Amino acid sequence: MEKTLINLVSSVVIRTDSKVLLVVADGLGGMALPETGLSELETAKHPNLDSLARESACGVTTPIYPGITPGSGPAHLSLFGYDPTKYEIGRGVLEALGSGIKLTCNDLACRANFATYDKSINEIVDRRAGRIPTDKNKELCSFLQKNITEIDGVKVLIKSGKEHRFVVVFTGDGLEFNLTENDPQKEHRAPLAVKAIDNGSKKSEIVINKFIDRVKELLKDEVPANYPLLRGFAKYPDIPSMGKLYKLTPAAVATYPMYRGLAQLVGMEILSTGETLADEIRTVKDNMSKFDFFYLHIKKTDAMGEDGNFDGKVKMIEEIDKYIPEIRGLGFDTIVFTGDHSTPAVMKGHSWHHVPALIWSKFTPINDVQKFTERECMHGSLGRMHACEVMPVALANALKLGKYGA
């Protein structure tokens, strides 16, 4: 049997009382503006992160492989130590689990966006419907659920999320997930039809396209949320837990359903928390005695990047920096601060670029990095590493790994 990295790490894990914190600022990495030559991290003032970087081992990570742009799911799996090319997890499952939906083998889940559709030109003019308020999202989902409970004998569950996002779960026999999406991925393009990629997914194709047509009809008079974009079709996968692999008692603090779902899928306990970073840090503090590994997720860096809001992402990084002293004061033995992937504002989306990372403990080697930026971290003592390697290095710094071999 091939000795994979995750199996190797699992074979030398030691249960200890030391505690590890993984802070993920979603979409942290960026690109330089042509006019300034500086990325968001290089533009922002973050003295506390810089101070932490000078005391840490720094480097840059590749979430999947060079040149491959990752989704948030596989990028996070890498950070948790899983090979994302082996454990493929659909976004729909993550969104559903994060929304508190319990899935069975007969469930086909997908994530969805409310979007703005212009019938006169047959184009999606806003893929996120102006990021409608969450209260409006709940109202629309409640309305749709009352009017769509079943299609061709397949049960339909609609669950609201944050802003423009929601989740749809189709329950019935013979539903498979090898499907294309109806999201054109860019504004001012026509929405697509969902198509089965194999014969086994034909039933799903028919049901889902009927669902889209039904929602379109029900929301035809709504502004701006009048169309559903469905993607990330998936069914529940088989994946080993972090508790079993790493002998950890892990917990997750995240405000967005998808990230709670991902954490739940790998065996983390999901802690209830408020909407702000201050709330999330307080939740970690209140639960320090119960767990030895915490995953703390920060979403808005990614949202600003996807919106093309360079200045907004800079401000978000500076806001995060204010909380670094409080995070350091929690008393963790090892702290990891990084992103799951890069979301450059100049690209308005995820990218394949390296992601800056730091790992702090009293055992980290000497580091020449003076500022926590993409370019400086490239010259740090961690060098360039695969994101899958972050977890074993963090566990080693927490003295949770024994010797391999004689």
C-alpha positions in Angstrom: 0.0 0.0 0.0 1.3 3.4 -0.9 2.5 5.5 2.1 0.7 8.8 1.6 1.7 11.9 3.6 -1.5 11.8 5.7 -0.9 8.1 6.6 2.7 8.8 7.4 1.8 11.7 9.7 -1.0 9.6 11.3 1.5 6.8 12.1 3.7 9.1 14.2 1.1 11.2 16.0 1.3 11.6 19.7 -1.6 12.8 21.9 -0.4 15.8 24.0 -1.9 18.7 25.9 -0.5 21.3 23.6 -2.9 23.5 21.6 -2.9 24.5 17.9 -4.7 27.4 16.3 -5.2 27.6 12.5 -6.4 31.1 11.4 -7.5 31.2 7.8 -8.1 34.6 6.2 -10.0 33.4 3.2 -8.5 34.6 -0.2 -5.6 36.3 1.6 -3.1 36.3 -1.2 -3.3 39.0 -3.9 -1.6 40.7 -6.8 0.1 44.0 -7.3 -1.8 46.9 -8.8 -0.1 48.1 -12.0 0.0 51.7 -10.8 1.6 51.0 -7.4 3.4 47.7 -7.9 2.0 46.6 -4.5 -0.4 43.8 -3.6 -3.2 44.2 -1.0 -0.9 42.8 1.7 2.0 45.0 0.6 -0.3 48.1 0.7 -2.0 47.4 4.0 -0.4 48.4 7.3 -0.3 45.4 9.6 2.4 45.9 12.2 1.2 43.1 14.4 1.3 40.5 11.7 4.7 41.8 10.7 5.9 41.3 14.3 4.5 37.8 14.5 6.1 37.0 11.1 9.5 38.0 12.5 9.1 35.5 15.3 7.7 32.7 13.0 8.7 30.4 10.2 7.3 31.9 7.0 6.8 30.7 3.5 4.3 30.4 0.7 1.9 27.5 -0.1 0.5 26.0 -3.2 -3.1 24.8 -2.4 -3.4 22.1 -5.2 -0.6 22.2 -7.8 1.2 25.0 -9.6 -1.1 26.7 -12.0 -4.3 25.1 -10.7 -6.8 27.6 -9.3 -8.5 26.0 -6.2 -12.0 26.2 -4.9 -12.4 26.9 -1.2 -13.2 23.3 -0.4 -10.1 21.6 -1.8 -8.0 24.5 -0.6 -9.1 24.0 2.9 -8.8 20.3 2.7 -5.1 20.8 1.9 -4.6 23.0 4.9 -6.2 20.3 7.1 -3.6 17.8 5.7 -5.8 16.0 3.2 -4.8 15.4 -0.4 -7.5 17.4 -2.3 -7.1 15.3 -5.4 -7.9 12.1 -3.5 -10.7 13.5 -1.3 -12.9 15.3 -3.7 -15.8 17.0 -1.8 -18.6 18.9 -3.7 -19.4 22.4 -2.5 -23.1 21.5 -2.2 -22.4 19.0 0.5 -20.3 21.5 2.4 -23.0 24.2 2.2 -25.7 21.8 3.3 -23.8 20.4 6.3 -22.9 24.0 7.3 -26.5 25.0 7.2 -27.4 22.2 9.6 -28.9 19.8 7.1 -28.2 16.1 7.7 -27.6 14.3 4.5 -28.3 10.7 3.5 -27.1 8.6 0.5 -30.3 9.5 -1.4 -29.5 13.3 -1.2 -28.1 15.4 -4.0 -27.0 18.8 -2.6 -26.0 21.9 -4.4 -25.1 25.5 -3.5 -27.0 28.3 -5.1 -26.9 32.0 -5.7 -29.8 34.4 -6.1 -28.9 36.3 -9.3 -30.3 39.1 -11.4 -31.5 38.0 -14.8 -32.5 40.4 -17.6 -35.0 38.6 -19.7 -34.9 41.2 -22.5 -31.3 40.3 -23.4 -31.2 36.8 -21.8 -28.2 37.6 -19.6 -27.2 37.3 -16.0 -26.4 40.9 -15.1 -25.4 40.3 -11.5 -24.4 36.8 -10.3 -24.9 37.7 -6.7 -28.1 39.9 -6.9 -26.3 42.8 -5.3 -25.5 40.6 -2.3 -29.1 41.0 -1.0 -29.6 41.2 2.8 -29.8 37.9 4.6 -33.3 38.7 5.8 -34.5 39.1 2.2 -32.8 35.8 1.4 -34.8 34.0 4.1 -38.0 35.6 2.9 -37.4 34.4 -0.7 -36.3 30.9 0.4 -39.4 30.5 2.6 -41.6 31.6 -0.4 -39.9 29.1 -2.7 -40.1 26.3 -0.2 -43.9 26.8 0.2 -44.3 26.5 -3.6 -41.8 23.8 -4.4 -41.8 20.8 -2.3 -41.5 18.0 -4.9 -40.6 17.6 -8.6 -41.3 14.3 -10.4 -41.4 12.5 -7.1 -38.2 14.0 -5.8 -38.4 15.9 -2.6 -36.9 19.4 -2.6 -35.5 21.2 0.5 -34.5 24.9 0.2 -32.4 26.5 3.0 -31.4 30.1 3.1 -27.8 31.1 3.7 -26.1 34.5 4.0 -26.7 37.4 1.6 -27.3 35.9 -1.9 -26.4 32.3 -1.0 -28.8 29.4 -0.4 -28.8 25.6 -0.5 -31.0 23.1 -2.3 -31.2 19.4 -1.5 -33.0 17.0 -3.8 -34.0 13.6 -2.2 -34.9 10.6 -4.2 -33.7 7.3 -5.7 -31.3 7.4 -8.7 -29.9 10.9 -8.3 -26.3 11.3 -9.3 -24.1 14.4 -9.4 -22.1 14.2 -12.6 -23.6 17.4 -13.9 -22.7 20.7 -15.5 -23.8 23.9 -13.8 -26.1 26.7 -15.0 -23.9 29.4 -13.7 -22.1 31.2 -16.6 -19.4 32.3 -14.1 -19.3 35.9 -15.5 -21.9 38.7 -15.8 -23.5 39.6 -19.1 -23.7 36.0 -20.3 -26.7 33.8 -20.8 -27.5 31.3 -18.0 -26.7 27.7 -19.0 -28.8 24.5 -18.9 -27.8 21.9 -16.5 -26.6 18.8 -18.4 -25.8 15.2 -17.4 -22.3 14.2 -18.2 -23.2 10.5 -18.0 -26.4 8.4 -18.3 -26.5 7.9 -14.5 -27.2 11.6 -14.0 -30.0 12.0 -16.5 -32.7 11.9 -13.9 -30.9 14.6 -11.9 -30.6 16.8 -15.1 -34.4 16.6 -15.7 -35.4 17.4 -12.1 -32.9 20.2 -11.7 -33.8 22.0 -14.9 -37.5 21.8 -14.0 -36.6 23.3 -10.6 -34.7 26.2 -12.2 -37.7 26.9 -14.5 -40.1 26.8 -11.6 -38.0 29.3 -9.5 -37.6 31.6 -12.5 -41.3 31.7 -12.9 -42.0 32.3 -9.2 -39.5 35.1 -9.0 -40.2 36.8 -12.3 -41.4 40.0 -10.6 -38.7 40.1 -8.0 -35.9 42.7 -8.2 -32.9 42.1 -8.0 -33.1 38.4 -7.0 -35.1 36.8 -9.7 -33.0 33.8 -10.9 -31.2 30.8 -9.3 -27.6 29.8 -10.2 -26.9 26.2 -9.1 -23.4 24.7 -8.7 -21.4 22.3 -6.7 -23.7 19.3 -7.1 -22.5 16.6 -4.7 -23.3 13.6 -2.5 -21.9 12.7 0.9 -18.3 11.4 0.6 -16.3 9.0 2.7 -13.4 10.8 4.5 -11.5 10.0 7.7 -11.8 12.3 10.7 -9.1 14.6 12.0 -9.7 13.0 15.4 -8.8 9.6 14.1 -5.9 10.7 11.9 -4.2 13.2 14.3 -5.5 12.2 17.7 -6.9 15.7 18.1 -10.1 17.1 19.6 -10.7 19.7 17.0 -13.2 22.6 16.9 -14.2 25.1 14.2 -15.3 28.7 14.5 -16.7 30.0 11.3 -19.6 32.3 10.3 -20.3 30.9 6.8 -22.2 27.6 6.3 -19.8 26.2 3.7 -16.8 26.4 6.1 -18.7 24.9 9.0 -19.8 22.1 6.6 -16.2 21.4 5.6 -15.1 21.4 9.2 -17.9 19.0 10.2 -17.0 16.7 7.4 -13.5 16.2 8.8 -14.8 15.7 12.3 -14.5 19.1 13.9 -17.1 20.2 16.5 -18.8 23.3 15.2 -19.0 26.1 17.8 -21.8 28.6 17.8 -20.4 32.1 17.4 -21.4 35.7 16.5 -20.8 37.5 13.2 -17.7 39.5 13.9 -14.0 38.5 14.3 -14.2 39.7 17.9 -17.1 37.2 18.5 -15.1 34.4 16.9 -12.0 35.1 19.0 -14.2 35.2 22.1 -15.7 31.8 21.2 -12.2 30.3 20.9 -11.3 31.8 24.3 -14.4 30.4 25.9 -13.7 26.9 24.7 -10.0 26.7 25.1 -10.2 24.0 27.8 -12.3 21.7 25.7 -10.3 21.3 22.5 -6.7 21.1 21.5 -7.1 22.3 17.8 -9.1 25.3 16.6 -9.8 26.4 13.1 -10.8 30.0 12.9 -12.1 31.2 9.6 -12.3 34.9 8.3 -14.4 35.3 5.2 -14.4 39.0 4.2 -10.9 39.1 2.7 -12.1 36.8 0.0 -15.4 38.6 -0.5 -13.6 41.9 -1.1 -11.2 40.2 -3.6 -14.1 38.7 -5.5 -15.8 42.1 -5.7 -12.7 43.6 -7.1 -12.5 45.9 -4.1 -8.8 46.4 -3.6 -9.1 49.1 -1.0 -11.7 47.1 0.9 -9.5 44.1 1.1 -6.6 46.3 2.3 -8.9 47.7 5.1 -10.0 44.2 6.0 -6.4 43.0 6.4 -5.7 46.0 8.6 -8.8 45.2 10.7 -7.6 41.6 11.2 -4.2 42.9 12.2 -5.8 44.8 15.2 -6.8 41.4 16.7 -3.4 39.7 16.4 -2.3 40.7 19.9 -5.5 39.3 21.3 -5.1 36.0 19.3 -1.5 35.7 20.6 -2.7 36.3 24.1 -4.9 33.2 24.0 -2.0 31.0 25.0 -1.7 28.6 22.0 1.5 26.6 21.7 1.4 26.8 17.9 -0.3 29.4 15.7 -0.7 29.2 12.0 -1.9 32.2 10.0 -2.5 31.9 6.3 -5.1 31.9 3.6 -6.8 29.0 1.8 -6.0 30.5 -1.6 -5.3 33.8 -3.3 -8.2 36.1 -4.4 -6.5 39.1 -6.1 -8.9 42.1 -6.4 -7.5 42.8 -9.9 -8.8 39.4 -11.0 -12.1 39.5 -9.1 -11.8 35.8 -8.3 -9.7 32.9 -7.0 -6.3 32.4 -8.6 -3.4 30.0 -8.7 -0.9 32.3 -7.0 1.1 31.3 -3.9 -0.4 32.0 -0.5 1.7 33.6 2.3 1.8 31.5 5.5 3.5 31.7 8.9 3.8 29.1 11.7 4.7 30.4 15.2 5.9 28.3 18.1 8.9 28.5 20.5 10.5 25.8 18.2 10.3 27.7 14.9 13.7 28.3 13.2 15.3 31.7 12.6 13.5 33.7 9.9 14.7 36.7 7.9 11.1 37.8 7.0 10.5 41.4 8.2 7.0 41.9 6.8 4.1 39.5 6.3 3.7 39.8 2.5 3.8 37.5 -0.5 7.2 38.5 -1.7 8.9 38.5 1.8 7.4 35.1 2.7 8.8 33.6 -0.4 12.2 34.0 1.2 11.2 32.6 4.6 12.5 29.5 6.3 9.5 27.4 5.2 10.2 28.2 1.6 7.6 27.1 -1.0 5.6 24.2 0.3 2.4 22.3 -0.6 -0.5 23.4 1.6 -0.9 19.7 2.6 2.4 20.1 4.5 1.2 22.9 6.8 -0.6 20.5 9.1 2.3 18.2 9.8 4.6 21.2 10.4 2.1 22.7 12.8 1.7 19.4 14.6 5.5 19.0 14.8 5.8 22.5 16.3 3.2 21.5 18.9 5.4 18.4 19.7 2.5 16.1 18.5 4.6 14.0 16.1 7.1 11.3 17.2 10.1 9.9 15.3 9.6 7.9 12.1 11.6 4.8 11.9 14.5 3.4 13.9 
